[in-house]
Amino acid sequence: MLTVMGFATIAVVLALLLSNRVGAVVALIGVPVTAAFLMGFGPGEVAEFATAGIGGVAATTAMFVFAILYFGVMRDAGLFDPIVRRVLRFAGDNPVTIAVATVVLAMVAHLDGAGATTFLITIPAMLPLYEALGMRRVVLAALTGLGAGIMNFVPWGGPTARAATASGIPANDLWVPLIPAQIIGMITCVAIAYYLGVRERNRLRAVPTEERAPSRVGGGDHTASGAAEQAPVYESENPELLRPRLYRLNALLTLATVGVLISGVLPPELVFMLALVVALVLNYPGMKEQTARIDAHAKGAILMASTLLAAGVFLGVMEESGMIDAMAQAMTGAMPTFLGPGLPLLIGVLAVPMSLLFGPDAYYFAVMPVLTAVGAEFGVEPSHVAQASITGQETVGFPISPMTGSFYLLVGLSGVSIGSHIRFLLPWAWLVSLVVFGAAVATGVIPLWVS
């Protein structure tokens, strides 16, 4: 009974999440609670299941909320603006430097872990340069996606926070060991950008100037010869919120925050709480201004917090009721013995392609708990399942995932078709994921095979 109901619950949750028929909160709370009642559990028992699950995700939820608020305040104060302007100046009119600048700008813009923000900053800033030189928009979309994806490893990004929630392991404990692999992945992204830039330069040299796509910057027709004059100047959307005199202090505060986060001296949620307090007092003294800044970024914070808390209910019911254990035993019996010890390898290799099938909520809250339980039967640590997943599933895989809302923003702003974007980016994203997974294996973070 537990096994059948467990698989049925997972199937219904996946169907609802993949079809976008209901919100994640509705699916993650309504389905497992209904399943628990159908199996004969009483209201008191179901309440205990849900309470246990919520308790397990409370710290991750708090960390995510305060991280969104902190980086939102830093963005309002203009911490990232000078970096963006320098990147744009560096780009010039050379396709190679423009390509490299694109991926670097996306990495910087994604420090707050928000894909939509990254795309809204990077694409409008770089598109005029691509248009002026006749570079392909699909390259812009791909490099922006790679830069955002490799930075999506940070614990305040969606995948790591979800993996922490689903596994019960602190997000910091999952991320910090993966930092060397992430850095190697960042270098790989820059190398890919350089290669694609060289390829674009060679392609443009073979195309007569008069046949290159005209730029629409400023409403005129401009070719590559006018690229330097057409380079955009990045301007803040809310100049009245900028605090240029406090730039160095804000930069030091952010570096200190990340440093303390990596060191593990304080729990991540407390680190971001304290950092937000200092940021608000420093940049926007007074209750009215501080309340306005929190309100400005509350929507994104509440949306993610509600999803994580709902996932806590889902996981609590599934685990405490015994459904997860029953499913794991059934899958263990059906899985060939030789595959079990290599589960992290299987997950790491298929992480990016799985992003095409499962959105972040569907994978981390419905699929990964089952994989974790199956792995435990073969001696695979939950952290290894989670970290193998993070190397590609909705990290470098999210820019090709139709299951995420920001994916449509990426292709929409770039003006490329969904099919051409996925076909172009998939092999590059998969390559970066495999490099990161390989680096994690080489540094001893993830075992290739459990003996």
N, C-alpha and C positions, 0 to 999 in steps of 0.2 A: 504493500500500500504506500509506504513512504517513498519507495523508489519511483513508482508510477506517478504519484502526485508531484514528486520533485521534478521529474523530467517534464511533466505537463506544465508545471509552474514556470520553469525556465523557458519552455517553448512559447507560452503565452506572453511572457514578458518580452522575449526577443521579438515576437511577431508585432507586438504593439510598438516597441521602440523602433524597429526597422521600418514599419509602415508609417510612422509619424501620425498615427491616429489619435494618440493621446500624449500628454506631456509625460516626461520621465517620472515626475513625482507621482502621478496617478498610477502608472504601471508598477512602480517599485513599492508602493504602499498597498494599493488595492488588491493586486493579484495574490501576493503571498499571504496577506491577512485572510482573504477569502478562502484560499487553499487550506490554511490552518483550521478555520472553522469547519470546512467540509470534512476534514479528517477527524473531527470530534474534539478538538482542543477547546477549552472553555475561555471566556473573555479574560479571566485572570491569568491563565497560562499564556495566551497570546500577548497580553500586556507585558508580561515578564520577558517574553521573547523580544518584543520591540524595544523595551527599555534596555535590555542587555546590548542589543545592536546599536542603539543610539549612543550609549555610553562608550562604545568602542570607536565611534567616529567623531566624538565631540572635539577632541584635540585637533584633528585634521581639519575639521570644519572651521574652527576658530582661527587656525593658521591661515587658511585660504581667505577668509573674510578680511582679516587685517592686512594680509599681503596685498590684496586688491586695493584696499583703501590707501595703504602706504604708497604704492607705486602710482596710484592715481593722483595723490597729492604731489608727489615728486614731478609727475608729468605736468601738472598744472603750474608748478613753480618754475618750470623750464629747464629741469635738469638735463633732459635729453636733446633740447633744441640745438645747442652749440655743436654737439656730436653730429647731428643730422646735417647741419650746414657744412661742417668740415668734410663729411662724406660726399656731399653734393659737389663741393669745390674740387675734391680729389678726382671725381669722375671725369671731368673735362669732356673731350670729344673723341676719346679713344674707346672703341667697343670693348677692349679688354678691361680697362680700368672701370668702365661703366658697369660691366658684368660683376666684377669683384666688389665694386661699391654697392651694388644692389644687395648682394648676400650679406655684406657687413652691416649695411643699414638695417636690414631685416633682423639680424641678430640683436643689434642694439635696441631696436624698437620693441623686440619681443622680451625684453628684460622684465616686463610686468606680467608676462605669461598670457596675454590676451591676443588671440589671433586676429580678431577684428581690428583692434588698434594697430597692430603691426601692418596689416594690409592697407588701412586707411592712411598711414603715414608713408609707407614705402612706395606704393604704386603711383599715387598722384605726384610724388616728388620725382620719381625716376621716369615715368612715362614720357614726358616731353623730350628727354634725352634720347630715348629709344626711337621716338617718332622722328626726331630731327636727323638721326643717322640712318634711319630705315631699318633698325634692328627689329627682329621679330618679337611680338608681344608674348608669344608662348615662352620665350626665354626669360622675359621679365617675370611672368607668373611662376615659372619653375624655380628660379633663383630666390624669389621672395618666399616661396613655400619652403625651400630647403633651409634658408636662414631661420625662419620661424620654427620649423620642425625640430632642428637640432637644439634650439634653445628651449623647446617645450619639455625638456627633461627636468627643469628646475622644480623644486618641491611645491611651489605655488602655482605651477602649471597644472592643467587638468589631469593628464595621465598619471603622473606620480602621486598626486593627491588621491585619485581614485584607487590606484594600486595599493596605497597605504591603507585606505579605508577598507578595501576588500580583504587584505591580508592581515590587518591588525598590527602591521609593522610601521613605526614612525616614518613619515616621508623622508626625513633627514637621513635615516639609516639606510634607506633604499638609494638615495641620490648620491650622497657623499662618496661611496666606493666607486660610483660610475663616473665621477668627474674626469679622471684621466681619459676614459673612453670617450666621454663627451667632447673633450678638447681635441682628441684625434678626429672625431667626427666633424668638428668645426673646421679643422684644417682641411679635411677632405672636401667639405662644402666649398671652401675658398678655391681649392684646386680644381674642382668641377667648374666653378664660375670662370676661372682663368681659361680652362679648356674651351668652354662654350663661347667665351669672349673672343678667343683666337679664331674659333670656327666662324663666328659671325663676321669678324674682320675679313677673313679670307673670302667669305661669301659675298660681302659687300664690294670687295675689290673686283670681283668678277662681274658685278652688275654695273652697267653704265649709270653715271650720276643722274641723268635725266629720267631713268626708269625706276629710281628708288622711290619708296613710298613717301609722299610729302608729309611734313609735320603739320599738325593743326594747332600748334602753339600760337596764341595771340591771333588766331583767325586767319593767318596768312599761309603761304606755301613756302616752306623752308626745307632745304636739303642739308646734307651733312656739313656743308661749308658754313652754315649758320648755327651750328650746334652750340658753339661756345657762347654766342650772344643769346641763345634761347635757354640756357641753363636756368632752371627755376630757382627761386629764392624761397626757402622754407619760412613760413610765418606761422606763429602760434595762433590757434583759434580764439584764444582768450588772453590778449596781451595784458589786460589789467590784472591778471593773476600772476604774471611773471615776477620772479624775485631775483633779478640778475646779481644784486649785491650779495645775496646769500648762496650763490652758486657753489663756491668752494666748500662751504659748510654743509650744504646738501649732499655734495659729492662725497665728502668725508663720512657723513652719516650713513650714506648708502653702502660705502665700502665697509664701514664698521659693522653694519647690519649683516651683510653677506659673510663677513669674516667670523662673526660670532655664530652665525647660523651653521657655517661649515665646521667650526670648532666643537660644537655640541655642548658648550658651556651652559647654555640655557635652552629650554625647549623651544622649538620654532615658533609656536603660537605666542609665547611670551616675548620673544625677540621682536616680532612684528608689532605686537601691542605697544611695547615700549618705544619702538622706532616711530610708530604713528603718532604717539603722544608728543615726542620731541619734534617731529616734522610739523605738526599743527601749531604748536606753541611758537616754534621758530619762524614759520612762514606766514601764518594767519592768526595772529593773536586776537582774542576776543571770541565770545560765544557765537555771535552771528556768522562770522566768517568761517569758523571751524565747523559749524553745523551745515553751512552751505556746501563746504567741500565734501563732507561725509555724504550728504544727500546726493551730490553729483555722481558719486560712484557707488551708491547703495544698490542700484538696480542689478549690476553685474554681481556684486557680492551676495545679495540675497538669492539670486537665481542659482548660483553655484552652491550656496549653503543649503538651500532647500533640497537640492538634488542629493547632496551628500548625506543629509539627515534621512531622506527617504531611502537611500541606499542602506543606511544603518538599520532601518526597519526591515528591509528585504533580507539583508544578511542575517540579522538576528533571528527572524522567523525561520529561515532556511537552515541555519546551523543549530539553533536550540531545539528545533522540532525533530532533528535527526535526519532531515531530508538530504542534506549535503553528504553525510556519511553513507547513507544508503545508496545514493547515486554513485559515489566514489567506489564503493565495493562492487557495484554492478559493472562499472566501466573498467575497473581493475581486472575483473574476471574476463571481460571481453577483449581487453587490450593484449596484444602479443607481448610476452615477457621481455623480449629484446628491445621493445620500444620504450618501456617504462623508465629505465635509468637515463635515457636520452631525451626526456621530455623538455628540458630547457633548450636543447639544441633544436628540437622540432619547433618550439615556440619562437625562438630567435630567428630562425630561417624564414618562417612564415608570417612574422609579425606585420610587415608592411602589406602584403597581399590581404591579410585578414582585416586591415583597415578599410578595404573596399566592401567588406561584408558586414562588419560589426562597428557600430559607433562606439564612442568611449564608454557610455553608460552600459550598453549591451554587453560589451566585452568584459570590462573590469568588474561589473556587478553581477553578471549572469554567467559568463563563461569561465572567467579566471578562478572563481571560488571552486568550481568543479575540477578544473585542471590542478589546482593546488591540492585538493583532497586526493585526487588520483596520484599525483606525484608523491604525496606522503606515504602511500602504500609501497612505493619503490625506494624510499629513503631520500627523496628530493625535497630540499628545504623550501618552505613557502617563499622565502626571500629570493631564491633563485628563479622561481616561476615568475614572481613579480618583476624582477630586474630584467629577465629575458623578454618579458612582455614590453617593458618600457623602452627597450632598445629600438623598437620600431612601431609598435601598435599605438596609433594616434599620437605619436611624437613626430618623427619624420614621415609617418604615414598619414597624418591628419590633412596635409594639403591636397591629398588625392582622394579623400574620403567623402563621398556624397552624403554620409551620415552626419556630417557636422555642418552647422549653419555658416561658419566662416569660410568653408570651401566655396560656397556660392558667391560670397563677397569677393573672394580672390579671383575667381574666373570672371565675375561681373565687372569688377574694376579694371581688370586687364583686357577685357574685350575679346577673350578667347573662348572657343567652344569647350564644353566639358570633355567631350571625347578626345579632342586633340591635346588638351591639357593633361589628361590622365595618361594617354599614350606616351607623351613626351617626358613627363616627370616620373612615372612609375619606375623605369629602370634606374634612374639616378637616385631616387629616394631609397629604393631597395639596396642599391650599392652602399649608400651611406649607412643604412641600418646594419648591413652585414659587416661593414668595417667596424662600427661601434660594438656589435656583438663579439666580433673577433678580438677586439681590443679588450673587452671585458673578460673574455676567456683567457687571453694572454696574461692579463694582470691578476688572474686568480680570483676575480670577483664571482664569475659564474662558471661552474664546472661543465665541461663539455659532456661528461658522462659520469654518472654516479656508480661507483664500483660496489 
